[in-house]
């Protein structure tokens, strides 16, 4: 067995990695090569879609057990039962506050830049059959149904279906049960903690495939949609990126500064995860890595294990920005003037649709269709056909914004709950990101190393 490179007793000092050995550099290279191949040889690039799909599927299979182990061990630990109630209330309060701000930023940006002005599109000229196909794909959202869906039909069904919220519910119930079980429960928790370490070690190995997945996904996207679609509706894409940047570097920067940590250092700390989200246009592959990295930043396992999966379902700020921006863009393009009452009603519907579409592939687009379908007297749902070609280019901005927002929100909630070691947080952010996605296995004890 090879010696571990950690600078710890019995181990040689860590040797600095060369720049090309860093995962974020490899992912960035994969994204760049994917764009180049998609542009130069679209015939080849379209066949590479399975690379991106396979990577996302491989990593998604790890999400449910990682979330389950993290939450159960966190709640079963000391203090879990006292903190879960306040943590949930503060989490939902912060999530909805951020969502409202995101919706308002989307409105302000699209009203200032006017990306749809002057297009004069006749809604009756849009293919009704094509629009109906997208409208039918978005299920009607009902708050009661969304809440009931959290409770699974059986204990094991959420593990088979791979849905995070029902797993979260099962884990919370089991965590409290293990606390009441006493010594027998703690024995089970110890085994679960060992299993979790194995999961993270396996996850670290799987993430080595990220550059290949990013390469395939980006090559297919550029080949399928074409760079010319960016030019056709480039102002809309640019408006979305401006709105997302404002939200991240004004709202989230201010929130982080108010709580004593640096947003820029946090972005550097999770840069590998951000590049993977950029390449795959999905937030799910980085959920296990974010859980571990936030814990290493000094946030308590129970706090992070509860708030981050919740944030993935209820704090989709990138989607919230997209909903208002895309809706008003379509209104501008079709010369529809919305009244203040219609705008307020639309915002209230979006507060639901931005949450109810969580976990759906292309959730932003699905939420937009659901919003317009729920309010037929505002913007015709047929207008979504105009956005199909460029939605993939905008989904990356939505995903990146939501990931950063959830990382900041988790740290803030941990600070509120006094479940964050501020000294560790500052020291680790100053030092920078550890290892590959912070998921490398711990050093092997010397005795085992020799035996091997």
KOLTORTI-762641 format. One record per atom (N, C-alpha, C): x, y, z. Coordinates in steps of 0.02 Angstrom, whole numbers, plus 50000, padded with zeros to 5 digits. Each point is the difference from the previous one (the first is absolute). Example, Ala and Ser with C-alpha at 12.3 -4.5 7.8 and 13.67 -1.06 7.14 Angstrom:
# residues 2
506604971650390/499555005950000/500455006050000/499825005349964/500425005950003/499615005550037/
This chain:
# residues 452
500434994150000/499575005950000/500455006250000/499815004849958/500415006049995/499905004450061/500525003750016/499965004450058/499545005849986/499645002150051/499565005949994/500415006350002/499775005149965/500415006249994/499825005350052/499564998550046/499835005050051/500605001450045/500075006250019/500535002050045/499794998650071/500014993850021/499804997950067/500534995350026/500004998750066/500514995750029/500034993349963/500614998049981/500094993749965/499935000549925/499895006149974/499905000949929/500465005549975/500224999449938/500425005149970/499585006249986/500305005950000/499645006149985/499664999649931/499425003249994/499634999849937/500405003549945/500034996849943/500355002949942/499505004349961/500175006249984/499535004349964/499804997049933/499365000649983/499764997549936/500195004849944/500154997149942/500095004249942/499315002349976/499995005649963/499375003249984/499524995349964/500254995649956/499574995749961/499734994150042/500254999150061/499764994650043/499385002150040/499855006450002/499415002450036/499374998449960/499504997550034/499394998049966/499665005849965/500005005950031/499665005749969/500325001949934/500674999249995/500345001449937/499794994949947/499954993750020/499814994749954/499275001049976/499565002050046/499315001349981/499965005849951/500375005350015/500005005949956/500254998149931/500514995749997/500264997749936/499484995949963/499644995750037/499474996149969/499445004349971/499815005350036/499485004649976/500245003449936/500635002450000/500275003549942/500044995549939/500234993950009/500054995349945/499314998049974/499524999550046/499314998449980/499705005449956/500105006450019/499755005649959/500334999949931/500654998849998/500374999949937/499764994449954/499924994050028/499784994349960/499285001049976/499585002650045/499305001249981/499935005049943/500455004749998/499985005249947/500304997449935/500574996550005/500354997849940/499724993649970/499814995150042/499764993649976/499354998150036/499455003649986/499374998450034/499764992949987/500184997149943/499794993249984/500284995050050/500625001250022/500314995650050/499755001950070/499945006550013/499835002350067/499324997850023/499524999549953/499324998050021/499984992850027/500504996049980/500014993150024/500324999350069/500245005650028/500354999850064/499545001450060/499365001049987/499535001450054/500014994750055/500074993549983/500024995050053/500565001050051/500555003349981/500545001250048/499755004450057/499675005549982/499745004450052/499454996950040/499544996449966/499444996850034/500254994650048/500504996149977/500264994650043/500335002850062/500385005549993/500345002950058/499495002450051/499485003549977/499495002450046/499654994250035/499854994749963/499664994250030/500454996550051/500654999549983/500474996750046/500045003650066/500035006649996/500065004050062/499345000350037/499445000449963/499355000450033/499854993950042/500284994249981/499874994050039/500305000550070/500485004750010/500315000850065/499635005050044/499575004049971/499705005650037/499564997550057/499544995449985/499534997750051/500354996950061/500474995249991/500334997350060/500425005150037/500315004649964/500415005250033/499565004550043/499445002449971/499545004350037/499724996350060/499804993749990/499724996050055/500494999350057/500614997949985/500514999050053/500175006550035/500065005449962/500185006550030/499475002450049/499374999549980/499465002650043/499904995550061/500004993449990/499884995450056/500555000850053/500635000049978/500555000650049/500015007050031/499805005049963/499995006850028/499475000950053/499394997549987/499455000750048/500104995350059/500264994149988/500104995250054/500555002250047/500415004849978/500545002550042/499735004750053/500455002450043/499815004450055/499715006549974/499425002150025/499715006449983/499555000049940/499964994549963/499595000049940/499275001550012/499714996950053/499295000850012/499835007250022/500465003350033/499875006850023/500015004949942/500404998749949/500135004949948/499564999349939/499694994249990/499674998949936/499415004749988/499605001450051/499435004549993/500215007049980/500425003450040/500235006749981/500385000149934/500384994749987/500384999949937/499534999949940/499474996050004/499524999749945/499655006649989/499795003150055/499655006449994/500455005449969/500615000450025/500465005049973/500194998549928/500064993649983/500174998249932/499455002149952/499384998450016/499455001849955/499925007649996/500095003350057/499965007449999/500525003149954/500624997750006/500535002749958/499904998049927/499794993949987/499894997849930/499485004249966/499455001350033/499475004049969/500195007349993/500385002650047/500245006949993/500465000749940/500464995349992/500455000149942/499614999149935/499494995850000/499604999049939/499645006349980/499725003650048/499655006349985/500495005149970/500595000550030/500515004649974/500204998049929/500094993549989/500194997649933/499465001749949/499374999050017/499465001749954/500005007549983/500115004150050/500015007349989/500595002149958/500584996850010/500585001649959/499874998149927/499674994449989/499834998149932/499565005249966/499505002550037/499555005249973/500395006449984/500415002250048/500375006349991/500474999649940/500354994449993/500494999449946/499664999949932/499464996249992/499674999649935/499655006549982/499775003750051/499675006449986/500525005349979/500604999650027/500515004949983/500314998549932/500174993749986/500354998249939/499524998749941/499364998550013/499504999249948/500224995249944/500184993850015/500264995549947/499474998149948/499365000450017/499484998049952/499695005749962/500185006250016/499705005849967/500175000149926/499495001649960/500115000749928/499944993649960/499874994250032/499964993849963/499324999249965/499465002650031/499335000249971/499784993149975/500034995050043/499824993249981/499254999050010/499674997349949/499294998550004/499904993250033/499694999750059/499924993550035/499594995049960/499575002449955/499584995549960/500414996649945/500595002849985/500414997149947/500434994350025/500014999050066/500414994650030/499634993449993/500374994849985/499714993349991/499654997850064/499344999749997/499614998250060/500134992950024/500114995449952/500134993050019/500664999450037/500505003649976/500654999850033/499965002850071/499625005550007/499925003050067/499614995450046/499494996649972/499604995550042/500414994250027/500504997949962/500434994550023/500375002050063/500265006150002/500365002350060/499525001450058/499415002549984/499515001350054/499784993550032/499934994749960/499784993650027/500544996750042/500645001749987/500554996950037/500075002850070/499695005750013/500065003050067/499374998350040/500084995950051/499434998150042/499755005950039/499355000250013/499725005350040/500274999550071/500225005650025/500325000050066/499485001750054/499984996050051/499555001150055/500404999450065/499945005050043/500415000250061/499894993950043/499374997950006/499854994150041/500334993849971/499974999249934/500324994249968/500755000150011/500305005949994/500725000650010/500194997850071/499615002250049/500154998350070/499884992650013/499464997249973/499854992950010/500524995649966/500305002549947/500504996149964/500624998850043/500105004350050/500584999250044/499954993650041/499394997950016/499904993850038/499984994249952/500484995450003/500034994549952/499474994750014/499864995949949/499514994750007/500264994250043/500664999250003/500304995050044/500695002450021/500314996650048/500655002250025/500534999849946/499984994949957/500544998949951/499855003149932/499385002149987/499835002549933/500415006149979/500155004950045/500405005749977/500714998149980/500274994650029/500674997749981/499994997249929/499464996549983/499944997149933/499865005549948/499615005050020/499805005249953/500515005749995/500455000450050/500525005049997/499775007150012/499485000950040/499735006750014/500255002550068/500265006150000/500355002550059/499535001750057/499455003549986/499565002250054/499704994350040/499734994749969/499764994350040/500564996750040/500604999749972/500574997250037/500155004450060/499955006549991/500115004750055/499504998750057/499374998849982/499484998650050/500164993550038/500174994749963/500164993650031/500605000650046/500515003749977/500625000850040/499875003750065/499585005249997/499845003850061/499644995650050/499514996149977/499624995650044/500474994850031/500424996949960/500454994950025/500525003050047/500245006049985/500495003350044/499735001050070/499375002350005/499695000950066/499894993250034/499814995049959/499904993450029/500644997150029/500565001049967/500644997550024/500215003550064/499825006350007/500155003750062/499634996850059/499384998049987/499594997150054/500204992850015/500354996849952/500194993050009/500604999150045/500335005450019/500564999650046/500624996849971/500314995550040/500634996949980/499934995949936/499444996649992/499904996049939/499985004549939/499685005850008/499965004749945/500695002849982/500415001450050/500665002849987/500454994949965/499904993650014/500394994949964/499845000149925/499365001049984/499805000549930/500285006349967/500015005550039/500265006449974/500744999249984/500384996450043/500704999049987/500124996349934/499594994949987/500064996449937/499825004449941/499505004350010/499795004449946/500545005249984/500355002350052/500555004849989/500564996749959/500154993850015/500524996549962/499774999049928/499374998449990/499734999349933/500045006649962/499855005550035/500035006649968/500715001649976/500514998250040/500695001249979/500164996249936/499754993949996/500094996149939/499665003149940/499395002850012/499645003349947/500385006049973/500275004150045/500375005949978/500644998149964/500324994750022/500614997849965/499834997649930/499454996349993/499784997749934/499795006049957/499685004850031/499795006049964/500605003849972/500535000350041/500615003449977/500294996749938/499964993349997/500254996549940/499565001449940/499354999950010/499535001149945/500075007049970/500175004950042/500045006949976/500605001049954/500454995249997/500545000449951/499744999749929/499384997649992/499694999649934/499675006649979/500025005050044/499675006449986/500235003249935/500655000249984/500215003249937/499694996649939/499954993350002/499704996449944/499265001649993/499655000250057/499295001749999/499875007049976/500415004850023/499935006949978/500145000749925/500504996449976/500185000149929/499414997649957/499714994350018/499454997349961/499385004450002/499835002550059/499405004150007/500065006549961/500585003350005/500095006449966/500044999149924/500344994749977/500054998849928/499304999049970/499594996050035/499324998749975/499585006549999/500065004050053/499615006150004/500155004749943/500645001249988/500205004649946/499814997249932/500094993549990/499834996949936/499255000149987/499614999050053/499274999549992/499685006949992/500205004750043/499695006649999/500365004849952/500664999249995/500385004349956/500165006750032/500605002449988/500195006550028/499595005749970/499694998849941/499625005449969/499385001750041/499754995250039/499415001450041/500175005150054/500635000150022/500215005050049/499965006949969/500195000549936/499975006449966/499295002349990/499554995349983/499315001949986/499645002850062/500124997050057/499685002450061/500525001650053/500575002649976/500565001450044/499845005050055/499595005149984/499855005150051/499624997050059/499554995249985/499644996750055/500484996050043/500444996249969/500494996050037/500445004650042/500235005549969/500425004850036/499635003250058/499355001449991/499615003050054/499954995350059/499904993449986/499974995150055/500664999750037/500555000049965/500654999650033/500135006350041/499795005849975/500075006250039/499604999650064/499384997649995/499574999450059/500304995250051/500264994349976/500304995150045/500635002850034/500405003649962/500605003050029/499825005250052/499485003949988/499785004950049/499784996550064/499634994649993/499764996450059/500584997150040/500494997149965/500564996850034/500465005250032/500205005149961/500525004550023/499735006350035/499355000550006/499715005450040/499624997050060/499504995949986/499594997250054/500394995050042/500274994849967/500364994950038/500655002550029/500345004549963/500615003150027/499845003850064/499465003949999/499805003850060/499814995550057/499644994549985/499804995350053/500624996750031/500484998149958/500614996950026/500405005050042/500075006149975/500395005050036/499685001750067/499335000250001/499645001450062/500134994750052/500154993949978/500124994550047/500744998250007/500435004449975/500714999450016/500414995249959/499774998249939/500434995849958/500005002849928/500484998049962/500115002749933/499674995749947/499575003049959/499684996449945/500524997949949/500475004449984/500514998549950/500424994050021/500184999650064/500384994350024/499584993649999/499355000750013/499564994249997/499954997449928/499965004649951/499974998149930/500644996449980/500575002450026/500634996549986/500004993150032/499724999550059/499984993750036/499604994649964/499465002149966/499564995249966/500075000649924/500575002349976/500075001249928/499934993649959/500234994450026/499944993749963/499264998349990/499615000650052/499294998549995/499655004849950/500195006350002/499695004949954/500164998349927/500604997849987/500184998349931/499644993749977/499894995350046/499624994049982/499275001849985/499725004550040/499325002449986/499975003549932/500525004049986/500035003549935/500024995049942/500394994750008/500084995249946/499394995549990/499684998150055/499434995349996/499325003450001/499995006450018/499385003850007/499534996850050/500294996850051/499604996650051/500335001250068/499585001250051/500265001150067/500084993550039/499664994849979/499994993850039/500684996650008/500434999949948/500634996450008/500455002650056/499905006350021/500465002850050/499705000150070/499404997450009/499695000150067/500414996450052/500234993849988/500404996750052/500645003850016/500335002849949/500635003750012/499875006350042/499455003549985/499845006050038/499854998350073/499654994450011/499864997950069/500654999350040/500494996749970/500624998850035/500425006450006/500015004049948/500405006250003/499735004950052/499345000750003/499715004650049/500124997550071/499994993450008/500154997250066/500735001450018/500454999549952/500715001450013/500135007450013/499535004249979/500065007250014/499805001750071/499824995050040/499835001250069/499264999850015/499584998749949/499284999650012/499824993050025/499564999750049/499814993750031/499674995449948/500144993550005/499734995249953/499245000149999/499695000350059/499275000050003/499695006049966/500325005950008/499745006149970/500064999749924/500594998349975/500124999749927/499594994549969/499974994250032/499644994349973/499265001449992/499745004450041/499295001749996/499875005649951/500405005450002/499855006049962/500204999449926/500554996649984/500214999849930/499514996049956/499794993950020/499494996649959/499355003949995/499805003350054/499405004249997/500115005749950/500595003050002/500145005549954/499984997849928/500214993949987/499984997449932/499294999549974/499524999650044/499304999549980/499615006550009/500205004150048/499605005950016/500385006649993/500614999849976/500385006249993/500325000449931/499584999849949/500235000149931/499985007249974/500475004150024/499995007149985/500165001449926/500434995849970/500125000849929/499374999049959/499604995150020/499364998849967/499525005850011/500005002850061/499565005750015/500165005949956/500645001549991/500215005549956/499764998749928/500094993849978/499814998149932/499255000749989/499604998350049/499275000249992/499755007049984/500205005050041/499775006849987/500315002849936/500634998549989/500345002749942/499714997249935/499904993549997/499734996949939/499285002049988/499605000450053/499305001949992/499935007149973/500385004650028/499955007049977/500335000849931/500504996049985/500305000149933/499474998149948/499634994750013/499484997849954/499455005449994/499845003250055/499505005449998/500255005749957/500635001950008/500295005349958/500014998049927/500204993849986/500064997749931/499324999849965/499464998850039/499334999549970/499605006550010/500335005250023/499685006650010/499414999550048/500084996050054/499494999350051/500205004450060/499555004250022/500135004450057/499644997350061/500404997850049/499724997150061/499845005550050/499424999450033/499835004750052/500364998350064/500005004650047/500334998850065/499674994050035/499344999449995/499654994550031/500204993349970/500054999849933/500214993849967/500714998150020/500435005050007/500704998850018/500054997150071/499615002950046/500004997550069/499734992850003/499464998749963/499724993349998/500504995049972/500365002149948/500514995749970/500554998450050/500215005050039/500524998950051/499774994950052/499385000550021/499744995350050/499994992949972/499814999349937/500004993349969/500714997449995/500475004449983/500704997949992/500314997850066/499775002750055/500254997850065/499854992650011/499454997649969/499834992950005/500354996049946/499965002349937/500274996149944/500764999350004/500345005050028/500724999550006/500204994650050/499544998150045/500134994750049/499734993349975/499405000249971/499664993849982/500334996149945/500405003449957/500324996549945/500684997350020/500165000350064/500664997750023/500104992749984/500614998349979/500174993149986/499824997749930/499665004449961/499824998249932/500575002149953/500174995549951/500515001949952/499765006049961/500435005149994/499805006249968/499465003550041/500105000150066/499485002550045/499815007249986/500495004149979/499855007049986/499505000749944/500114996449946/499545000349943/499324997150018/500004994550038/499364996950022/499615004850045/500365003550044/499675004850044/499725005949962/500355002249947/499755005549959/499364998049965/499984994049971/499404997649966/499424999450050/500154997450059/499484999350051/499725006850022/500445004950005/499795006750020/499545003149948/500204999849937/499595003049947/499354996249990/500024993350008/499394996049993/499515001550055/500255001850059/499575001650056/499685006949994/500295004249956/499755006949992/499915001549926/499514996949967/499915000949928/499815007049979/499795004250048/499805006849983/500585004949999/500614997550010/500595004550000/500404999049935/500454995350000/500424998649942/499814993249971/499864999449936/499834993549971/500554994950010/499814994050021/500504994850012/500344997949935/499685001549943/500304998349936/500685003449990/500115005550035/500625003749992/500624996250022/499924994850040/500594996450024/500384996749943/499674999049943/500344997149942/500605004349980/499955006650011/500555004549982/500634998750040/499924996950059/500574999250046/500314993049997/499684995449963/500244993150001/500724999549978/500185003549946/500674999349972/500565002550045/499845004950042/500535002950041/499944998250074/499504996050017/499914998550071/500614996650031/500324995749962/500594996550026/500565004850019/500085005449961/500525004950015/499825004150062/499365000650014/499795003850059/499974995650063/499924993549990/499944995650058/500654999950041/500565001249967/500635000150036/500025005850050/499765005949979/499985005750046/499534998650058/499434996949986/499534998350053/500314995350050/500334994849975/500294995050045/500575002950042/500445003849969/500565003050037/499755004750054/499515004149984/499735004750050/499704996350059/499624994749986/499674996350054/500514996550045/500544997349970/500514996650040/500355004950047/500195005949974/500345005050042/499535002450055/499375001149982/499515002450050/499924994950056/499974993649983/499914994950052/500614999350043/500595000749971/500614999650041/500035005750050/499845006149977/500005005850046/499454999150053/499414997949979/499444999350046/500154994950055/500324994549982/500174994850050/500485002750053/500505003849978/500475002850048/499655005150045/499585004249970/499645005150039/499554996750052/499634994949981/499554996650047/500404996750056/500574996949982/500424997050051/500265005250050/500165005949975/500225005550044/499435002150045/499405000749972/499425001950041/499874994950056/500104993749984/499874994650048/500594998750046/500535004149994/500614998950039/500274992949988/499934997849938/500234993349980/500585000549950/500365005650003/500565001149955/500605002550039/500564996849992/500625002150032/500305005649956/499935006250024/500205005749959/500755000049986/500404997650047/500734999749990/500184995149944/499684994250000/500124995149948/499765002649932/499435003450000/499735002849938/500495004949969/500265004650041/500475005049974/500664996849977/500254995450041/500644996949984/499974996049936/499464996149991/499944995849940/499875004249938/499605005350006/499895004349942/500645003649980/500405001950049/500645003349986/500484995149966/499984993750021/500474995049975/499814997749930/499354999949984/499784997749934/499734993050003/499774997649941/499674993549996/500474994250014/499774995150040/500414994050013/499884994749947/500514996349983/499934993949960/499555000449940/499844994449972/499534999649944/499304999650028/499645005649995/499315000350024/499944998250074/500555000850036/500004998650072/499754993050015/500054995549952/499714993450009/500524994549998/500635001950010/500524994950000/499974996150066/500154993649998/499974996050061/500515002450051/499854998650063/500455001950053/500634995849999/500545002350032/500624996149999/499894993050029/500334995149970/499954993150024/500474999250059/499784997150057/500444999050056/500634996249980/500565001850031/500644997149982/499994992450004/499674997350052/499994992750010/499674996549941/499465002949976/499654997049943/500425000749937/500355005749993/500425001149942/500544994949995/500324998450056/500534995150000/499744993149986/499424998450030/499704993449990/499824999049926/499775005449968/499814999449930/500604999049957/
